[in-house]
Amino acid sequence: MPHIDTLLAQAGRGQDPRTGAISTPIYQTSTYAHPGLGQSTGFDYSRTTNPTRGALEEAMAALDGAAAACAFASGLAALTTLLCLFKQGDHLVVAEGCYGGTYRLLDQVMAPFGLTVTYVPVLDAAGYRAALRAQTRAILVESVSNPCLLVPDLPVLAEIARAAGVLLVVDNTLLTPYWQRPLELGADLVVHSASKYLAGHNDCIGGIIAVRDEALAGRLKFLQNAVGAVLGPQDAWLTLRGLKTLALRLERQQRNALVIARWLQQQPPVRQVHYPGLPDDPGHATLARTASGLGAVLSFEVADRPTLERLIAGVRLIAYAESFGGVESLITVPAVQTHANLAPEERQRLGVTDTLVRLSVGIEDPGDLIADLAAALA
């Protein structure tokens, strides 16, 4: 297989043999003419298949080392469709401290349909094993938890899942296939919010699921068509375009993140920095063993509420906005944004305190980013 840098640069190429177009065309069509009665070109209706979306799915399958990949209208649309693999009475074991939208989907949307969940601390391998029941169908974790950046040991969880005969589902949005390929570590399905690093420019919404097993991939493709929450051709093209520079962006963002994390550790108003790229971070050793990169999202605790308010009001170059993974740096307060749907006591227990700040580091000059943070904290 070509190196992942080559796969990324070539993503989508060769999809239009009629013209030889290097850039995958945007097939902005809902339906397709048939050659004759009972005949098809292979494309019938764009909910089922679309050439632009198909090019993205083919590229993502290659990047993740999957039997197939499916593209959806958002990361949560992908996860919702994945959960349709299960039925009333089924049970999931889920890592605590996951994305707030995942909590909301599981607890407020899927629970009334009879899907039950046990939450386990991210790093508690014995806890995952103890939470398994006869009705358990899957373990769901993030490759790096959001926003506290804890790193689970995926090979250990894969062994637990395999011994119990359940699926291991990994949300790999923070690392992407460039830094980690969970299917090679024993996962069965990998979920990505394509809105983040894959597309990389804060200009589209999308989700991807990559599946290791061909039969399971067939079931997911059926659900993709039946549920219908598919990615449109324009957003599929934007994501394909983003993939071509993913390696370059991630290398720059990771380098910037490490510089900023080290600087934050020296600042008096900052109590603690969470970033597995730091050698003294609890997740550093696990990440070094299971991934080829460090990530470019970090979070940090500031001293008090006035410091938090001063920081958010004071940044000029860094935008106060949700999401992460784009070329522009963004700063977020998870307690009032991404994790606001959790009860205050639950947030506190999970480490999502009222003074925790998440920073998505972009490709800007790191000195300019540090100057912006320094001025806001001063």
Disulfide bonds with the S-S distance in Angstrom:
none
